[in-house]
Amino acid sequence: MRLHYLLFAFLILFLVPSPGDAFIQKTIQKVFCRLRGGRCAVFSCLAREEQIGQCSRRGRKCCRIKRKYKIQSDTIWPFGGSPLRGV
């Protein structure tokens, strides 16, 4: 019976992440990068890409292809209102 307790303790030690590992944080940052239409680059973004965030603390960058146009916040809309709130 005591052997079971010892094995359980070793199992807990292997499953608990080490301090400073930030496994959950890295995973969340990668998911948000993918949701924003990006990819995680190891060193830097390619020439046709722009950096939109970071995938990790150690320098991995979130990059996506540059857009040809940008929506201006002062654009006049034909029916009034704003595209960011309900018309």
Rosetta constraint file for C-alpha pairs under 8 A:
AtomPair CA 1 CA 5 HARMONIC 7.02 0.50
AtomPair CA 2 CA 6 HARMONIC 6.48 0.50
AtomPair CA 3 CA 7 HARMONIC 6.22 0.50
AtomPair CA 4 CA 8 HARMONIC 6.05 0.50
AtomPair CA 5 CA 9 HARMONIC 6.20 0.50
AtomPair CA 6 CA 10 HARMONIC 6.41 0.50
AtomPair CA 7 CA 11 HARMONIC 6.15 0.50
AtomPair CA 8 CA 12 HARMONIC 6.29 0.50
AtomPair CA 9 CA 13 HARMONIC 6.33 0.50
AtomPair CA 10 CA 14 HARMONIC 6.33 0.50
AtomPair CA 11 CA 15 HARMONIC 6.26 0.50
AtomPair CA 12 CA 16 HARMONIC 6.10 0.50
AtomPair CA 17 CA 21 HARMONIC 6.56 0.50
AtomPair CA 17 CA 23 HARMONIC 7.54 0.50
AtomPair CA 22 CA 26 HARMONIC 6.23 0.50
AtomPair CA 23 CA 27 HARMONIC 6.28 0.50
AtomPair CA 24 CA 28 HARMONIC 6.24 0.50
AtomPair CA 25 CA 29 HARMONIC 6.21 0.50
AtomPair CA 26 CA 30 HARMONIC 6.23 0.50
AtomPair CA 26 CA 55 HARMONIC 6.54 0.50
AtomPair CA 26 CA 56 HARMONIC 5.69 0.50
AtomPair CA 27 CA 31 HARMONIC 6.26 0.50
AtomPair CA 28 CA 32 HARMONIC 6.23 0.50
AtomPair CA 29 CA 33 HARMONIC 6.15 0.50
AtomPair CA 29 CA 54 HARMONIC 7.23 0.50
AtomPair CA 29 CA 55 HARMONIC 5.22 0.50
AtomPair CA 29 CA 56 HARMONIC 7.05 0.50
AtomPair CA 30 CA 34 HARMONIC 6.33 0.50
AtomPair CA 30 CA 40 HARMONIC 7.09 0.50
AtomPair CA 30 CA 55 HARMONIC 5.35 0.50
AtomPair CA 31 CA 35 HARMONIC 6.19 0.50
AtomPair CA 32 CA 36 HARMONIC 6.22 0.50
AtomPair CA 33 CA 37 HARMONIC 6.61 0.50
AtomPair CA 33 CA 38 HARMONIC 5.23 0.50
AtomPair CA 33 CA 39 HARMONIC 6.35 0.50
AtomPair CA 33 CA 40 HARMONIC 7.26 0.50
AtomPair CA 33 CA 53 HARMONIC 7.31 0.50
AtomPair CA 33 CA 54 HARMONIC 7.82 0.50
AtomPair CA 33 CA 55 HARMONIC 6.98 0.50
AtomPair CA 33 CA 62 HARMONIC 5.90 0.50
AtomPair CA 34 CA 38 HARMONIC 5.06 0.50
AtomPair CA 34 CA 39 HARMONIC 6.07 0.50
AtomPair CA 37 CA 64 HARMONIC 6.32 0.50
AtomPair CA 38 CA 52 HARMONIC 7.76 0.50
AtomPair CA 38 CA 62 HARMONIC 5.88 0.50
AtomPair CA 38 CA 63 HARMONIC 5.09 0.50
AtomPair CA 38 CA 64 HARMONIC 4.35 0.50
AtomPair CA 38 CA 65 HARMONIC 7.71 0.50
AtomPair CA 39 CA 62 HARMONIC 5.46 0.50
AtomPair CA 39 CA 63 HARMONIC 5.38 0.50
AtomPair CA 39 CA 64 HARMONIC 6.35 0.50
AtomPair CA 40 CA 54 HARMONIC 7.80 0.50
AtomPair CA 40 CA 55 HARMONIC 6.04 0.50
AtomPair CA 40 CA 60 HARMONIC 6.32 0.50
AtomPair CA 40 CA 61 HARMONIC 5.58 0.50
AtomPair CA 40 CA 62 HARMONIC 4.65 0.50
AtomPair CA 40 CA 63 HARMONIC 6.33 0.50
AtomPair CA 41 CA 45 HARMONIC 6.20 0.50
AtomPair CA 41 CA 60 HARMONIC 5.66 0.50
AtomPair CA 41 CA 61 HARMONIC 5.24 0.50
AtomPair CA 41 CA 62 HARMONIC 6.23 0.50
AtomPair CA 41 CA 63 HARMONIC 6.67 0.50
AtomPair CA 42 CA 59 HARMONIC 7.41 0.50
AtomPair CA 42 CA 60 HARMONIC 4.94 0.50
AtomPair CA 42 CA 61 HARMONIC 6.74 0.50
AtomPair CA 43 CA 59 HARMONIC 7.15 0.50
AtomPair CA 43 CA 60 HARMONIC 6.33 0.50
AtomPair CA 43 CA 61 HARMONIC 7.30 0.50
AtomPair CA 44 CA 60 HARMONIC 7.62 0.50
AtomPair CA 44 CA 61 HARMONIC 6.54 0.50
AtomPair CA 45 CA 49 HARMONIC 5.75 0.50
AtomPair CA 45 CA 50 HARMONIC 6.46 0.50
AtomPair CA 45 CA 51 HARMONIC 6.55 0.50
AtomPair CA 45 CA 61 HARMONIC 7.18 0.50
AtomPair CA 45 CA 62 HARMONIC 7.91 0.50
AtomPair CA 45 CA 63 HARMONIC 5.75 0.50
AtomPair CA 46 CA 50 HARMONIC 7.76 0.50
AtomPair CA 48 CA 65 HARMONIC 5.92 0.50
AtomPair CA 48 CA 66 HARMONIC 6.11 0.50
AtomPair CA 49 CA 63 HARMONIC 5.97 0.50
AtomPair CA 49 CA 64 HARMONIC 5.18 0.50
AtomPair CA 49 CA 65 HARMONIC 4.22 0.50
AtomPair CA 49 CA 66 HARMONIC 5.09 0.50
AtomPair CA 50 CA 63 HARMONIC 5.46 0.50
AtomPair CA 50 CA 64 HARMONIC 5.69 0.50
AtomPair CA 50 CA 65 HARMONIC 6.27 0.50
AtomPair CA 50 CA 66 HARMONIC 5.64 0.50
AtomPair CA 51 CA 61 HARMONIC 6.58 0.50
AtomPair CA 51 CA 62 HARMONIC 5.76 0.50
AtomPair CA 51 CA 63 HARMONIC 4.51 0.50
AtomPair CA 51 CA 64 HARMONIC 6.70 0.50
AtomPair CA 52 CA 61 HARMONIC 7.83 0.50
AtomPair CA 52 CA 62 HARMONIC 5.67 0.50
AtomPair CA 52 CA 63 HARMONIC 5.74 0.50
AtomPair CA 52 CA 64 HARMONIC 7.05 0.50
AtomPair CA 53 CA 61 HARMONIC 6.13 0.50
AtomPair CA 53 CA 62 HARMONIC 4.90 0.50
AtomPair CA 53 CA 63 HARMONIC 7.23 0.50
AtomPair CA 54 CA 59 HARMONIC 7.15 0.50
AtomPair CA 54 CA 60 HARMONIC 5.96 0.50
AtomPair CA 54 CA 61 HARMONIC 4.36 0.50
AtomPair CA 54 CA 62 HARMONIC 4.93 0.50
AtomPair CA 55 CA 59 HARMONIC 7.67 0.50
AtomPair CA 55 CA 60 HARMONIC 5.27 0.50
AtomPair CA 55 CA 61 HARMONIC 5.46 0.50
AtomPair CA 55 CA 62 HARMONIC 5.66 0.50
AtomPair CA 56 CA 60 HARMONIC 5.39 0.50
AtomPair CA 56 CA 61 HARMONIC 7.37 0.50
AtomPair CA 71 CA 75 HARMONIC 7.57 0.50
AtomPair CA 76 CA 80 HARMONIC 7.48 0.50
AtomPair CA 77 CA 81 HARMONIC 6.89 0.50
AtomPair CA 77 CA 82 HARMONIC 6.91 0.50
AtomPair CA 77 CA 83 HARMONIC 7.87 0.50
AtomPair CA 80 CA 87 HARMONIC 7.28 0.50
AtomPair CA 81 CA 85 HARMONIC 7.47 0.50
AtomPair CA 81 CA 86 HARMONIC 7.45 0.50
AtomPair CA 81 CA 87 HARMONIC 5.27 0.50
AtomPair CA 82 CA 86 HARMONIC 7.24 0.50
AtomPair CA 82 CA 87 HARMONIC 6.63 0.50
AtomPair CA 83 CA 87 HARMONIC 7.39 0.50
